[in-house]
Amino acid sequence: MMVLNAISHQHRLQWQDQRSVKGLTATLTESVVSKPSTLAHGKRRKETPAEREKRILDQLRAQIHSEFATGALNESAPLEPASSLQASPPPEPAVEPQPVVEPVRWEITLLKPRVLMNISGVSVAKAVAELGIPVENVLVIHDDMQRDLGKVALKHGGSANGHNGIKSIIDHLRTNAFRRLRIGIGRPLQDDRSRDLVSDFVLGKFTPAERETLENVTYQTCLQQWPGLFLPSDDNRT
């Protein structure tokens, strides 16, 4: 939730209560550089020595032909050395086409389910169906006890790895082919994996030092990578 709050604060988004998807949503549009498209502008290529020599010889041949035609050249008239010829400016050098990158407009919808984390798949599945979003364009942000506090990892597909919220989303979407942004929260100091201890740890509040790490390092990293983190790697535009 904190990552979404940071993004919404940066873009001054207003959250809307969408009862039909059992959650809060906020939508924004981003212009992102797409893959290179049509060819238009480019850098100019320099004239090679061979091309320059051919150009001068062509100019000399044209000058001799012209003087023969006008009678200005006779047997007694000496030819000017090639070095004294005033070479005309070279023609416009060839242009090597360069790709022109064009921005693509993406509509990104942020969702904060208003149901318990363990059944958050209900909200996610309703939003995906209502907004017509391909599953491969979905990015779920969730906590990860397998990583140290603040460590971030991007994962595509795979099992829930014991995370009940991800398991719920997989069950309701009937697929695991969505991306996850996993943010490490560390583990309890006690070497005890009992359900009560883990539950208390996950639902507990961050200490001031932990919050500072998340706000100044982790969330800033996510914002710097925005919106690339939220966009699919292919050409789907949803």
VOGU-3710 file (C-alpha; in Angstrom, 3 decimals, decimal comma):
1> mmvlnaishq> 0,000/0,000/0,000  2,819/2,392/0,850  4,292/2,172/-2,658  0,901/2,980/-4,179  0,477/5,841/-1,729  3,890/7,227/-2,728  2,971/7,051/-6,429  -0,440/8,626/-5,910  1,112/11,391/-3,818  3,757/12,113/-6,458
11> hrlqwqdqrs> 1,098/12,395/-9,185  -1,552/13,974/-6,954  -4,052/11,266/-7,738  -7,456/10,977/-6,135  -8,540/7,541/-4,967  -12,067/6,514/-5,928  -14,117/3,980/-4,014  -15,122/1,354/-6,577  -17,592/-0,925/-4,852  -17,915/-3,125/-7,917
21> vkgltatlte> -14,273/-4,222/-7,535  -14,255/-4,058/-3,734  -11,382/-1,584/-3,642  -10,010/1,897/-4,226  -8,705/2,800/-7,669  -6,714/5,663/-9,145  -5,935/6,050/-12,837  -3,269/8,040/-14,596  -1,930/8,297/-18,100  1,779/8,188/-18,855
31> svvskpstla> 3,613/8,897/-22,101  6,430/6,397/-22,478  9,026/6,110/-25,232  8,138/3,157/-27,400  10,197/1,062/-29,747  11,773/2,883/-32,738  9,281/3,394/-35,512  9,397/5,232/-38,841  12,693/6,458/-40,265  13,004/10,192/-40,793
41> hgkrrketpa> 16,030/12,068/-39,551  19,628/10,916/-39,427  23,277/11,911/-39,238  25,166/12,816/-42,401  27,932/10,538/-43,653  31,301/12,083/-44,603  32,619/11,832/-48,172  35,212/9,085/-48,556  38,576/9,709/-50,333  37,510/7,466/-53,231
51> erekrildql> 34,257/9,385/-53,625  36,128/12,704/-53,586  38,575/11,488/-56,271  35,729/10,291/-58,485  33,928/13,616/-58,039  37,008/15,630/-59,129  37,618/13,382/-62,162  33,981/13,758/-63,181  34,321/17,532/-62,907  37,514/17,485/-65,027
61> raqihsefat> 35,896/15,303/-67,684  32,874/17,616/-67,792  35,118/20,690/-68,136  37,110/19,175/-71,042  33,935/18,084/-72,809  32,483/21,592/-72,417  35,574/23,315/-73,786  35,740/20,970/-76,777  32,099/21,693/-77,510  32,577/25,484/-77,387
71> galnesaple> 35,917/25,502/-79,228  37,653/26,997/-76,233  40,095/24,085/-76,108  42,679/23,554/-78,906  45,824/21,544/-79,281  48,084/24,428/-78,213  46,087/25,285/-75,137  47,661/23,706/-72,048  45,435/21,853/-69,661  45,267/23,124/-66,148
81> passlqaspp> 46,621/20,671/-63,635  43,983/18,875/-61,642  45,339/20,438/-58,465  44,405/23,905/-59,722  40,822/23,009/-60,435  38,274/24,702/-58,227  36,297/21,734/-57,080  32,669/22,494/-56,626  31,165/21,823/-53,224  30,490/18,154/-52,650
91> pepavepqpv> 26,929/17,030/-53,122  24,702/16,547/-50,139  26,161/13,514/-48,387  24,042/10,470/-48,016  21,822/10,369/-45,005  21,904/7,343/-42,788  18,321/6,972/-41,526  17,935/6,898/-37,771  14,893/5,618/-35,919  12,517/8,166/-34,501
101> vepvrweitl> 11,253/7,211/-31,059  7,654/8,080/-30,437  5,895/8,280/-27,075  3,117/5,822/-26,384  0,313/6,732/-24,009  -0,423/4,143/-21,349  -3,364/4,121/-18,988  -2,353/2,685/-15,630  -4,901/1,827/-12,948  -3,763/1,464/-9,349
111> lkprvlmnis> -5,849/-0,758/-7,085  -5,975/-0,998/-3,297  -8,300/-3,872/-2,334  -10,664/-3,164/0,542  -10,848/-6,792/1,559  -8,567/-8,876/3,739  -5,207/-9,668/2,198  -5,918/-13,403/2,305  -8,901/-12,943/-0,040  -7,558/-10,030/-2,099
121> gvsvakavae> -7,895/-12,138/-5,242  -11,615/-11,310/-5,242  -10,883/-7,618/-5,749  -8,079/-8,160/-8,260  -10,121/-10,549/-10,413  -13,120/-8,183/-10,467  -10,904/-5,247/-11,513  -9,206/-7,289/-14,247  -12,571/-8,378/-15,635  -14,258/-4,968/-15,372
131> lgipvenvlv> -11,370/-3,018/-16,906  -10,545/-5,652/-19,518  -6,887/-5,907/-18,483  -4,836/-8,820/-19,850  -3,441/-10,886/-16,982  0,094/-10,452/-18,280  -0,302/-6,689/-17,736  -1,094/-7,104/-14,040  1,579/-6,219/-11,479  0,956/-7,170/-7,853
141> ihddmqrdlg> 3,000/-5,431/-5,142  3,378/-7,508/-1,999  5,563/-8,036/1,047  8,181/-10,770/1,108  9,566/-12,324/4,278  12,242/-14,156/2,267  14,104/-10,886/1,634  15,784/-8,397/3,922  13,967/-5,185/4,712  13,755/-2,911/1,683
151> kvalkhggsa> 15,161/-5,372/-0,868  13,119/-5,358/-4,077  12,735/-8,101/-6,678  10,583/-8,463/-9,792  9,120/-11,869/-10,563  6,955/-13,174/-13,386  4,717/-16,150/-12,726  5,513/-18,989/-10,388  3,945/-20,246/-7,200  2,622/-18,195/-4,287
161> nghngiksii> 5,623/-19,270/-2,197  3,482/-19,390/0,924  1,972/-15,908/0,479  -1,769/-16,208/1,082  -2,608/-13,023/-0,800  -0,803/-14,217/-3,935  -2,429/-17,618/-3,573  -5,851/-15,946/-3,505  -5,053/-13,936/-6,641  -3,842/-17,050/-8,469
171> dhlrtnafrr> -7,006/-18,907/-7,483  -9,358/-16,157/-8,656  -7,484/-15,318/-11,862  -7,044/-19,048/-12,514  -3,484/-18,416/-13,596  -0,134/-17,439/-12,117  1,038/-15,637/-15,263  1,147/-12,170/-13,725  4,095/-10,150/-12,469  4,916/-9,451/-8,830
181> lrigigrplq> 6,984/-6,707/-7,239  8,269/-8,260/-4,030  9,383/-5,906/-1,260  11,381/-7,455/1,551  10,205/-6,959/5,123  12,658/-9,324/6,837  11,788/-12,005/9,366  10,995/-12,050/13,090  14,052/-12,023/15,315  12,854/-15,198/17,007
191> ddrsrdlvsd> 13,586/-18,371/15,114  9,961/-19,409/15,254  7,761/-19,937/12,212  4,558/-20,437/14,130  1,462/-18,994/12,466  0,747/-16,571/15,302  4,262/-15,138/15,359  4,404/-14,715/11,585  0,938/-13,142/11,549  1,837/-10,665/14,291
201> fvlgkftpae> 5,074/-9,780/12,496  3,434/-9,222/9,102  0,574/-7,180/10,525  2,759/-5,218/12,929  3,913/-1,645/12,411  7,343/-0,668/11,136  9,731/0,981/13,553  10,767/4,589/12,768  14,139/3,332/11,479  12,488/0,725/9,245
211> retlenvtyq> 10,031/3,276/7,876  12,879/5,658/7,089  14,673/2,928/5,133  11,558/2,136/3,139  10,641/5,756/2,427  14,123/7,029/1,588  15,520/4,019/-0,253  12,956/1,438/-1,345  10,095/3,703/-2,343  12,427/6,156/-4,041
221> tclqqwpglf> 13,864/3,289/-6,088  10,362/2,317/-7,180  9,524/5,910/-8,105  12,730/6,272/-10,102  11,849/3,164/-12,088  8,317/4,426/-12,623  6,506/3,797/-14,882  8,731/1,067/-16,327  7,984/-1,252/-13,422  4,293/-1,162/-14,231
231> lpsddnrt> 4,505/-1,609/-17,975  4,690/-4,949/-19,783  7,727/-5,634/-21,912  5,694/-6,264/-25,097  3,379/-4,056/-27,112  0,191/-4,671/-25,125  -1,273/-1,307/-24,244  -3,647/-1,615/-21,307
//
